[in-house]
Amino acid sequence: MRGRECVKDIQTKDLATEEQDKITWEAVEESLLILAAGQSSLHHAPPLIVTREQADVGLQIFEEALDRVEAEVQW
């Protein structure tokens, strides 16, 4: 399992709690299951038999979800 902390500012480490939910739902809408944990963490646990191609697709979906949420949020 891997986790990532969502923060609004890397210097102040202000938690991005609302953005956590938005990113999770954006990914789920594209069939990528990401688990929200804690106040602002995102976790994913790919199967041990995941192929490189499947991992690349998952990362692409995750990146696109991040980009969509980042575009709509006023930092």
Phi, psi and omega in degrees: 000139177241149178225153177224137178268132178264119178231150178281326182220122183293334179287309183272344182058035175294122186292140179258071186291316179293320180294329178303311180295318181296317179297316179302312182290324176300317180292316181299322179298338178257017176071027175248117181275117174236135183260128174279133181220142181064204182280329185205024180261148174240132182236146172219148182222087180291154178295156181293342182260018180296138177273165178300318180297316178296319178297319179297318178297315179299317178294323177296315178299316180298315179297318179294323176297316177299316180298317180296316180292318179298324181292331183265348182267135175268103181281000000 
